Amino acid sequence: MGGTMVQSSEPASGKLDRLIKNSPFSQPASAKGAQAGNEVSPLEFRGVLVENGECFFSLHEPAVRSSQWIRLKEIGQPYVVESYDGANDSIQVKYRNQMMTLTLNPGKIIVQAAPSIIPTTAVSPPTSAVIPMPSEESMRLAHVAGEIRRRLALVPRQQVTSTSAPDQPPTLMTVPISSKP
């Protein structure tokens, strides 16, 4: 799903002025008024997406904890977005036969204390690891080789007998040695 950028004919200085007046980091006046009166809106406008020239709007119903993306003037939903004002980030929604204006909810900003800066020091390599010296390593390898020879000597061998004629190269046949007499 590739989104497209919406280009505006508004000059950059106008965009900057609008951004300063309507900072995404400050609470909009409509939200301040709703908090003061303790009114809870049945719908929240949480996002807008423009793809291939078509607008999609994210609406959330806090009462039922449900969100969905709907198109402009899409029917078959409990609400219909009648119009969209991109300059003010607001929509006109018909919900339960009532028209309401919703502004885009700002994101929640959580301020946390900055972590304290811990001074860093040079880290030395661990001293608990023992690196074997060449003479210790050669002694260890000699011990391993001796153990391999000792264990091979304990494995029972198979007898080999020749079954070919004297003028032909020998054909070897292996006969397992039984451990029972």
DRENPASE-890088 format. One record per residue: x, y, z of N, C-alpha, C in turn. Coordinates in steps of 0.2 Angstrom, whole numbers, plus 5000, padded with zeros to 4 digits. Layout:
XYZXYZXYZ
...
end
This chain:
500449945000500050005000500450065000
500650094995501050154994500650214995
500850264999500550325000500850374996
500450424994500650484990500750544994
501150584993501250654996500750704993
500350734997499950784995500350854995
500350884989500750944988500251004989
500451054992500051114994500351174990
499851214988500051274984500251334989
500151314996500251365001501051385001
501251445001502051455002502251425008
502951415008503251385014503151435020
503251495019503151545025502451535028
501951525024501251525027501151455030
501551405028501451335032501851345038
502351385039502751395045502351435050
501951485047501551525052500951485055
500651445050500151395052500351345057
500951315056501251275061501451305068
501651365068501751395074501151405078
500651425074499951445078499651375080
499651325076499351265077499951205078
500351215084500851175085500551105086
500851045084500650985085500850965092
501251005096501450985103500951015108
500551065106500051095110499351065110
498951075115498351045115497851095111
497451065106497051115102496451145107
496251195105495751235109495051195110
494951155105494351115105494351055111
494951035111495150975116495151015123
495351075124495451105130494751115133
494251145128493551155130493251095132
493351035128493050975130493250945137
493850955139494050935145493750985151
493751045149493451095154492751075156
492351055151491651035152491550965153
492150925154492050855155491650815150
491550845144491150815138491650765135
491350705134491650655130491350645124
491750645118491450645112491350565110
490850545107490750475105491150455100
491550495096492050485091492650525092
493150495090493850525090494150525082
494350575080494750575073495450565075
495750505073496350495075496950495069
496650495063497150495057496850505051
497250525046497050535039497550505035
497450475029497850445024497650455018
498050485013497850495006498250445002
497850404998498250354994497850354987
498250374982498050374975497450424975
497550484978497050534978496450524982
496350464985495750444989495950454997
495550485001495650495008495350445012
495650425017495450375022495550405029
495050395033495050425040494950375045
495350385050495350335056494950365061
494350335063493850355068493850305073
493850325079493850285085493250295090
492950245092492350245096492550225103
492750265108492950245114492450205118
491850215117491350175121491350105120
491550085113491550015112492249995110
492750035111493450025110493549995103
493350035098493350005091493650065087
494050045082494350095077494250065070
494150105065494250085059494350145054
494650125048494750165043494150165038
493950225036493350235032493550285026
493150285021493250335015492850395016
492950445013492550505012491850485009
491350495013490650485010490450405010
490850365013490750295013490150275017
489650245014489050225018489150155020
488650135025488650065027489050055034
489250115036489550115043489150155048
489250155054488850185059488950265058
489450285055489550355054489750365047
489650425044489850445038490250515038
490850515035491250575035491050615029
490750665030490350705025490850755021
491350785025491850825022492550825026
493050855023493750855026494050925025
494250955030494651015029495351005031
495750995026496450985027496851035030
496651105029496951155032496951155040
496351135042496251135050496251065053
496351015048496350945051495750925054
495150945051494550925054494050895049
493550855051493050825047492350835050
491950835045491250835047490950765047
490650745052490450675053489750675054
489350625051488650615053488650555057
488450555063488450505068487750505071
487350445071486750445074486250505072
486250515066485850575063486050645066
486650645069486950715071487550725067
487650795065488250815062488750835068
489350815067489850845072490450855068
490850905071491450925068492050895073
492450855070493050825074493650855071
494150865076494750885074495250825075
495750825072496250775072496550775079
496550715083496850705089497550715089
497850755093498550755093498850695097
499450675095499750615098499850635106
499850575110500050585117500750595118
500950645121501650655122501850635130
502250595131502450575138503150605139
503250645144503850675146504150635151
504750615150505150575155505850605157
506050595162506650625164507250595160
507750645158508250615154508750575159
508950515156509450475160510050515162
510350495167510950525170511550495166
511950545164512550525160513050485165
513250425163513750385167514450395164
514950415167515550425164515850355162
516150355156516350295153517150285155
517350225156518050215157518250165152
518950165151519150105146519050045149
518849995145518649925148519249885146
519549845151520149805150519849735148
520249695144519949625143519849585149
519449535149519349495155519949455157
520149455163520749425165520649355168
520049335168519849265171519949215166
519949225159520049175154520849155154
520949095154521649065154521749045147
522349075144522549065137523149015138
523048955135523548905136524248925132
524748915136525448925133525548875127
525948885122526148835117526348775120
526748775125526948705128526448675131
525948705135525348675138524948645132
524848685127524448655122524648595118
525348595117525648535114525548475118
525648485125525548435130524848405130
524348455129523648435129523548385123
523748415117523648375111523948305111
524548305114524948235114524448195119
524248215124523848175129523148155125
522848195121522248175117522448125112
522948135109523248085104523348015107
523648015113523747955116523147915119
522647955121521947925123521647895117
521647935111521347905105521647835103
522347835103522747765102522547715107
522447735113522247685118521547655117
521047695115520447675114520347635108
520747655103520747615097521047545098
521447535102521747465104521247425108
520747455111520247415114519747395110
519647425104519147405099519347335096
518847285096519047215093519147225086
519647195083519847195076519447135072
519447145066519147095062519747055058
519646985058520146945054520046955047
520646955043520646965036520946905033
520546865028520846805025520846815018
521246785014521246795007520846735004
520446744999520046694996520246694988
520746724986520846724979521446664977
521546654970522046604968522746634968
523246594968523946624969524146674964
523946664958524146714952523746774952
523246774955522746834955522846884961
522746944961522746984967522346964972
522546974978522146944984521446984984
520946944985520246964987520146964994
520047014997519947015005519247005007
519246965012518546945015518546955022
518146995025518147005032517646955035
517946935041517546885045517546915052
516946925054516846955061517046905066
517446925071517646885077517046875082
516846815084516346815089516646815095
516246845100516546845107516346785111
515946745108515746675111516246625109
516446575113516846525111516546475106
end
